[in-house]
Amino acid sequence: MKNIRVLLFTCFAALALTSCFDDMDDNIIPASTLEINDFVWKGMNVFYLYKSEVPNLADNRFATDEEYNNYLNDFGSPEQLFESLKHNPGTVDRFSRIYDNYFDLQNQQAGTTLNNGIEFNLYRVPGSETEVFGAITLVLNNSVADNLGLQRGQIFRAINGEPLNDASIDDLSDPIYQDSYTLNFADYNDNNTPELADDTITLNGQSADLTKAIYTENPVHVSQVLNVNNENIGYLMYNQFNRNFDAELNDAFAQFQAAGVSELVIDLRYNGGGSVQTAAYLGSMVTGQFTGEIYSKLFYNENLSNNNQNFLFTSSIEGVGAINSLNLSRVYVLTTERRTASASELVINSLSSYIEVVVIGENTVGKTQASQTIYDSPDFSFDNVNVNHTYAMQPLIANSTNVNDQLVPPNGLQPDIELRERAHTLGTLGDVNEPLLAAAIANITLADRSTNQSSEAIIYRPLETPVSALEQDMFIDY
C-alpha cells in the first residue's frame, strides 16, 4: 500500500501572463541555458541557507572563468543545476524551489490561481488495495465550486464517469489534474458500525461539471463568534498568510474584540504558510500585551549574518493602521499533518513562548526555514530583472526560531489533542459539532483542561498525492 499524504486541489496552474513579459522589451533575446545557470549558481552562492554544506557553492570553488563555465555547461537545464545544489533534499532541504515563470509565482503568492475552488483528500476504498474515492475538504468562498453549491464533506467516486484508482491518480494526464472535468458523487455508508471492513461507497447519480477560472482567495475563510455556555468563543479559519489581506484579517479581530471574545480557535489545518510579517501581525492580534518584545527571529547563512532579523509584537500594521488585539493568555490552533506548515508553525512556535497554545488535530509538516524570491538582476530583486528569461528561485535562506531560539522540529509540532479528520464525518467548518472545533470547545468549557489526549483509533489517512510547493512555504517579503 502506498505511503500517505494529502492532495491539495487548488492545483496552482499556470496563469499565463506572457503579455506582461512581452511588454517589458520588444527585442527580447531568449537567454541561453548557460546564462540562466549562471544566475542560479550566483543566487544560491549568495543566499542559500546551507551554502557551507555544499562544496560546489564555495566562494573559491572555481579557479578560472573557464572552469566555472565548464561546470555550468555540464547541466542541461537550470532545474538540474538547482537540484544539484540543494543540501540533503530528502531530509534537510525539502522546500527550496525553482520556477520557470516568475509571473505564476507572483500570482500564487498574492493568492491568485487558476482553480475551481475545491480542495479534497483521496482515500482507499474500504476493502480494496487499488480503488480510490475522494472527499471535498474545502470549498473556497465565491469560487466556481461555491457557486455550484458544492459542500465540504461531499464524497466522489469517479471523474468523467471513470472510477478512481491508483493508476488514474498517478497519471498526470488524468482528468483529476485538468482544467475541466465532471465529479461523480457517491454516498458513504458505514452501516452503523465502527469497523471499516463493512463500509460501502456507492455512486448516487449526482455530478458537477467543474472548470477552473482565475480566482483570488481571501484567506479569511470563516470568521465568527460562537456563544457557548454564555462564553463568547472566536473562530477563525485562516488559509494563507497573505500581506494583501492583512486588513481583512485585522477586521476579523475587530469583530472578536467587539464581541468580547475570551477564547479563540484559529483553524490553520489547510494553511501552508506565507508571509513572516503577517504571521507576526497575527500573533500581535491574539495577544497585545507584548508589544515591542521579540516574536520570532530569522538567522541567515554565515555570509549574510548582518541580515539576521527580529520580528516584534506590534500595535500597528503598515498601511492599515492600529491592530485589533485580544490580549489573550491562551489560544487554540487546529492542524493537519501535511497542510499546516511554515508560517502556521511559526505562529504556534512563537506564541508558545508567551502564552498557552493548545494544538488540536494532527502533527504539522515541520518547516522552520524561510525563503525569498530571487530574480536574475544585479541585486537579485525584481528591479532591473533580466528580461531574456522568466526564471526565479525560492531557496531556503533563513531559519526561523521563537524568542528562545527554538526551531520547529523537522518532524513537525505534535498536537496536544490528537484528532484526525475522517472522510465521512468532516462536518461544517465553524459549526460547533465539527469534530476538531468541537474538541476545542470541549476543552475550553471543561473544568479539567487536560491536554496530551489522543483520539480513538484512526480509521482513514489520505493517500499520498502531490502538494503544491506554495502550500508549504514561508517567505520574507520586503
C-alpha positions in Angstrom: 0.0 0.0 0.0 1.2 3.5 -0.7 2.5 6.0 1.7 0.0 8.5 2.8 -0.5 12.2 2.3 -3.0 14.8 1.3 -4.0 16.3 -2.1 -4.3 20.0 -2.4 -6.7 20.5 -5.2 -6.2 24.2 -5.8 -3.6 22.9 -8.3 -1.6 26.1 -8.8 -1.9 26.0 -12.6 0.0 28.5 -14.7 -1.6 31.9 -15.1 -0.1 32.7 -18.4 0.8 36.4 -18.2 3.1 36.4 -21.2 1.7 39.7 -22.4 3.3 41.4 -19.3 6.6 39.8 -20.2 6.4 40.8 -23.9 5.8 44.4 -22.9 9.0 44.6 -20.9 11.1 44.6 -24.0 10.2 44.4 -27.7 13.5 42.9 -28.6 13.9 40.0 -26.2 16.7 37.7 -26.9 16.0 34.4 -25.2 18.6 33.6 -22.6 20.9 30.6 -23.1 20.9 27.8 -20.6 24.4 28.9 -19.6 23.1 32.4 -18.8 20.3 31.1 -16.6 22.6 28.6 -15.0 25.0 31.5 -14.1 22.1 33.2 -12.4 21.2 30.0 -10.5 24.7 29.4 -9.2 25.3 33.0 -8.2 22.0 33.4 -6.4 22.5 30.2 -4.5 26.1 31.2 -3.7 24.8 34.4 -2.1 21.6 33.4 -0.3 21.4 29.7 0.3 21.0 28.9 4.0 23.1 25.7 3.7 25.8 27.1 1.5 28.6 26.0 3.8 27.3 22.4 3.4 27.5 22.4 -0.4 31.1 22.2 -1.7 30.1 23.4 -5.2 28.8 26.7 -3.7 32.1 27.6 -2.0 33.4 31.0 -3.0 36.8 29.5 -4.0 35.3 26.6 -5.9 36.5 27.7 -9.3 40.0 28.9 -10.1 39.1 30.4 -13.5 36.2 31.6 -15.5 36.7 28.7 -17.9 36.4 26.2 -15.2 33.3 27.9 -13.9 31.7 27.9 -17.4 32.6 24.3 -18.0 30.9 23.4 -14.7 27.7 25.2 -15.6 27.7 23.7 -19.1 27.6 20.2 -17.5 24.0 20.8 -16.6 21.4 20.6 -19.3 18.8 22.8 -17.6 18.6 25.3 -14.7 16.5 22.8 -12.8 19.2 20.2 -12.9 21.8 22.6 -11.6 19.5 23.9 -8.9 18.6 20.4 -7.6 22.3 19.5 -7.5 23.0 22.4 -5.2 20.4 21.5 -2.5 21.7 20.1 0.7 20.2 16.7 1.6 17.0 17.4 -0.4 15.2 14.3 1.0 15.6 15.4 4.6 17.1 18.8 5.4 16.1 20.9 2.4 12.7 19.6 1.3 11.4 23.0 0.3 13.7 25.0 -2.0 12.1 25.5 -5.4 12.9 26.9 -8.8 10.3 28.3 -11.2 10.5 28.8 -14.9 7.8 31.6 -14.9 8.0 34.1 -12.1 4.7 35.7 -13.1 3.0 32.5 -11.9 4.9 32.5 -8.7 4.0 36.2 -8.0 0.3 35.5 -8.6 0.4 32.4 -6.4 1.9 34.4 -3.5 -0.8 37.0 -4.0 -3.4 34.3 -3.7 -4.4 34.4 -7.3 -4.6 31.0 -9.0 -6.4 29.1 -11.7 -8.7 26.7 -9.9 -12.2 25.6 -9.5 -12.4 26.3 -5.7 -12.3 22.9 -4.1 -9.7 21.1 -2.1 -10.0 17.4 -1.3 -8.4 14.3 0.1 -8.2 11.0 -1.6 -8.7 7.7 0.3 -8.6 4.0 -0.3 -12.0 2.4 -0.8 -12.6 0.0 2.2 -11.5 -3.5 1.4 -9.6 -2.5 -1.8 -5.9 -2.2 -2.4 -6.3 -0.2 -5.6 -9.7 1.6 -5.7 -9.9 5.2 -4.6 -12.5 7.8 -3.5 -12.4 11.4 -2.7 -13.9 13.7 0.0 -14.2 17.5 -0.5 -12.5 19.2 2.5 -12.8 22.8 1.5 -14.9 24.9 -0.9 -13.5 28.4 -1.4 -15.9 31.3 -0.9 -17.3 32.8 -4.1 -15.5 30.2 -6.3 -16.7 28.1 -9.2 -17.5 25.3 -6.8 -19.1 27.5 -4.3 -21.4 29.0 -7.0 -22.4 25.4 -8.0 -23.4 24.7 -4.4 -20.7 22.1 -3.6 -20.0 21.5 0.0 -17.3 20.2 2.3 -17.9 16.5 3.1 -19.3 15.5 -0.3 -17.9 12.1 -1.5 -17.0 11.4 -5.1 -16.0 8.0 -6.5 -15.4 8.8 -10.2 -14.4 11.6 -12.6 -15.9 11.9 -16.0 -17.7 8.6 -15.2 -14.4 6.7 -14.7 -13.9 5.2 -11.2 -10.8 6.5 -9.4 -8.0 4.1 -8.8 -4.2 4.1 -8.2 -3.4 4.1 -11.9 -5.6 7.1 -12.7 -4.4 9.3 -9.8 -0.7 8.5 -10.6 -1.2 9.6 -14.2 -0.8 13.4 -14.6 -2.8 13.2 -17.8 -5.8 12.0 -15.8 -8.8 14.4 -15.7 -8.2 15.0 -12.0 -5.3 17.3 -12.9 -7.1 19.0 -15.9 -8.9 22.3 -16.1 -12.3 20.9 -16.8 -14.0 17.7 -15.7 -17.1 16.2 -14.1 -17.1 14.9 -10.5 -19.4 11.9 -10.0 -20.7 11.8 -6.4 -21.3 8.9 -4.1 -22.9 8.0 -0.8 -20.8 6.7 2.1 -22.4 4.2 4.3 -20.6 3.0 7.5 -23.5 0.6 8.2 -23.6 2.0 11.8 -20.6 0.1 12.9 -17.1 1.4 13.9 -15.4 -1.2 11.7 -14.0 -0.2 8.3 -14.4 -3.5 6.5 -18.2 -3.2 6.1 -18.2 0.4 4.9 -19.5 0.9 1.3 -19.3 3.8 -1.2 -21.9 3.8 -3.9 -22.4 6.2 -6.8 -25.6 8.1 -6.4 -26.1 9.5 -9.9 -25.3 13.1 -8.9 -22.5 15.0 -10.6 -21.0 18.5 -11.0 -19.2 20.0 -14.0 -16.1 22.0 -12.9 -14.0 24.4 -14.9 -11.1 26.3 -13.4 -11.1 30.1 -13.5 -8.7 32.8 -12.3 -9.5 33.3 -8.7 -8.2 35.4 -5.8 -8.7 33.9 -2.4 -9.4 36.0 0.7 -7.6 33.8 3.2 -10.0 34.8 6.0 -12.3 31.9 5.1 -14.6 31.9 8.2 -14.7 34.4 11.0 -17.5 34.1 13.6 -18.3 34.4 17.2 -19.8 31.3 18.9 -21.7 31.7 22.2 -21.3 28.5 24.2 -22.4 28.4 27.9 -22.6 32.2 27.9 -19.0 32.4 26.8 -18.0 34.1 23.5 -15.6 32.0 21.5 -14.0 33.4 18.4 -13.4 31.0 15.5 -11.1 32.0 12.6 -10.4 29.8 9.6 -7.3 31.3 8.0 -5.9 29.7 4.9 -2.8 31.8 3.9 -0.5 34.4 5.4 -1.1 36.9 2.6 0.0 40.5 3.1 -2.6 41.7 0.6 -5.3 40.7 3.1 -3.9 42.0 6.3 -6.7 44.5 6.6 -9.3 41.7 6.3 -7.5 39.7 9.0 -7.5 42.7 11.3 -11.2 43.3 10.6 -11.9 39.7 11.8 -10.2 40.6 15.1 -12.2 43.8 15.3 -15.3 41.6 15.2 -13.9 39.4 18.0 -12.9 42.4 20.0 -16.3 44.0 19.8 -18.0 40.7 20.9 -15.7 40.5 23.9 -14.2 37.2 22.8 -12.5 35.5 25.8 -11.3 32.3 24.0 -10.1 31.9 20.4 -9.8 29.0 18.0 -7.6 29.6 15.0 -8.1 27.0 12.2 -4.8 26.5 10.3 -5.5 23.0 9.1 -5.2 24.0 5.4 -2.8 26.9 5.8 0.6 26.1 4.3 2.3 29.4 5.3 3.1 32.7 3.6 4.4 36.0 4.8 6.6 36.0 8.0 5.4 39.6 8.7 1.8 38.7 8.5 2.5 35.8 10.9 3.8 38.4 13.4 0.7 40.5 12.9 -1.5 37.6 13.7 0.5 36.9 16.9 0.0 40.5 17.9 -3.7 40.3 17.3 -4.0 37.3 19.5 -2.1 39.0 22.3 -1.5 42.7 22.6 0.3 42.7 25.9 3.7 42.0 24.5 4.1 45.0 22.1 7.8 45.6 21.4 9.0 42.2 22.5 10.6 39.7 20.2 8.0 37.5 18.4 10.3 35.5 16.1 13.9 35.5 14.8 15.5 34.9 11.4 19.0 33.6 11.0 20.8 33.7 7.6 23.9 31.9 6.4 27.3 32.9 7.7 27.9 35.4 4.8 24.6 37.2 5.4 24.6 37.2 9.2 24.2 41.0 9.1 20.7 40.4 7.7 19.6 38.5 10.9 16.3 40.0 11.9 13.9 40.0 14.8 10.2 40.3 14.2 8.4 42.1 17.0 5.0 42.0 18.5 3.5 45.3 17.2 0.4 47.5 17.7 0.0 48.5 14.1 0.0 47.2 10.6 1.9 49.1 7.9 -0.6 50.7 5.5 -3.6 49.5 7.5 -3.5 51.1 11.0 -3.9 50.0 14.6 -4.0 46.3 15.3 -7.1 44.9 17.0 -5.7 42.8 19.8 -7.5 40.4 22.2 -4.9 40.2 25.0 -5.4 36.5 25.4 -3.4 34.2 27.6 -4.4 31.1 25.7 -5.2 30.2 22.1 -6.4 27.0 20.4 -4.9 26.0 17.0 -6.3 23.3 14.7 -3.8 21.5 12.4 -3.3 18.7 9.8 -0.2 16.7 9.0 0.7 17.9 5.5 -1.1 21.2 5.2 -0.3 23.1 8.4 3.2 24.3 7.6 5.8 27.0 7.7 4.3 30.4 8.8 1.5 28.4 10.5 4.1 26.5 12.5 5.9 29.8 13.2 2.7 31.2 14.9 2.4 28.1 17.2 6.1 28.1 18.0 6.4 31.8 18.6 3.2 32.3 20.7 4.0 29.3 22.8 6.9 31.2 24.4 4.5 33.7 25.8 1.0 32.2 26.2 -0.6 28.7 26.3 -1.1 27.3 22.8 -3.3 24.2 22.7 -2.9 22.4 19.4 -5.7 20.1 18.3 -5.5 17.8 15.2 -2.5 16.2 13.6 1.3 16.5 13.6 2.3 19.5 11.5 4.7 19.4 8.5 7.9 20.5 10.2 9.2 23.5 8.1 11.2 26.0 10.1 13.0 27.7 7.2 12.0 30.8 5.3 12.6 31.5 1.6 12.8 34.6 -0.5 12.2 35.1 -4.3 15.5 35.5 -6.0 15.4 37.1 -9.5 18.1 37.5 -12.2 19.0 41.1 -11.6 22.1 43.0 -10.3 20.8 42.8 -6.7 18.6 39.7 -7.1 15.4 41.8 -6.7 12.7 42.3 -9.3 14.2 45.7 -10.2 16.1 45.7 -13.4 15.3 42.0 -13.9 16.8 40.2 -16.9 14.0 40.3 -19.5 15.5 37.5 -21.5 14.0 34.8 -19.3 11.4 34.3 -16.5 13.3 32.0 -14.2 13.2 32.8 -10.4 14.2 30.8 -7.4 12.8 30.4 -3.9 15.7 28.8 -2.0 15.7 28.4 1.8 17.6 31.4 3.0 17.0 31.7 6.8 16.0 29.7 9.8 13.1 30.9 11.9 13.0 30.5 15.7 11.0 31.7 18.5 12.3 34.2 21.1 14.1 31.3 22.9 15.9 30.3 19.7 13.8 27.1 19.4 13.2 25.8 15.8 10.2 24.0 14.7 11.3 20.3 14.7 11.8 18.8 11.2 9.2 16.1 12.1 6.7 18.8 13.0 4.8 20.0 16.1 2.9 17.4 17.9 -0.7 18.1 18.8 -1.8 18.3 22.5 -5.1 16.6 21.5 -4.7 14.2 18.6 -7.7 14.1 16.3 -7.6 13.2 12.6 -10.2 14.3 10.0 -12.3 11.4 8.6 -13.7 11.3 5.2 -17.3 10.6 6.2 -17.5 12.9 9.3 -15.8 16.1 8.1 -18.6 18.3 9.3 -19.3 22.0 8.5 -16.4 24.5 9.2 -17.4 26.8 12.0 -20.2 24.5 13.3 -19.9 23.7 17.0 -20.3 20.0 16.1 -17.5 19.9 13.5 -15.1 17.4 15.2 -11.9 19.5 15.6 -13.8 22.6 16.6 -16.0 20.5 19.0 -12.8 19.2 20.6 -11.6 22.7 21.2 -14.9 23.9 22.6 -15.0 20.8 24.9 -11.5 21.7 26.2 -12.5 25.3 26.7 -15.7 24.6 28.6 -14.4 21.7 30.8 -13.1 22.5 34.2 -10.3 20.0 33.6 -8.5 21.3 30.6 -6.1 18.5 30.3 -4.1 18.0 27.1 -1.9 15.2 25.7 -5.1 13.4 24.8 -5.4 11.1 21.8 -8.4 10.4 19.7 -9.9 6.9 19.2 -8.3 4.6 16.6 -7.6 6.3 13.3 -9.9 5.0 10.5 -8.6 6.8 7.5 -5.5 8.6 6.4 -5.4 10.4 3.0 -3.5 8.8 0.1 -0.1 10.2 -1.0 -0.6 12.6 -3.8 1.1 15.9 -5.0 1.0 19.1 -2.9 1.9 22.4 -4.5 5.2 23.9 -3.3 3.5 27.1 -2.5 1.3 25.2 0.0 4.3 24.6 2.3 6.0 28.0 2.1 7.1 30.8 4.4 8.7 33.7 2.7 10.2 37.0 3.6 8.6 39.9 1.7 10.3 43.3 1.6 
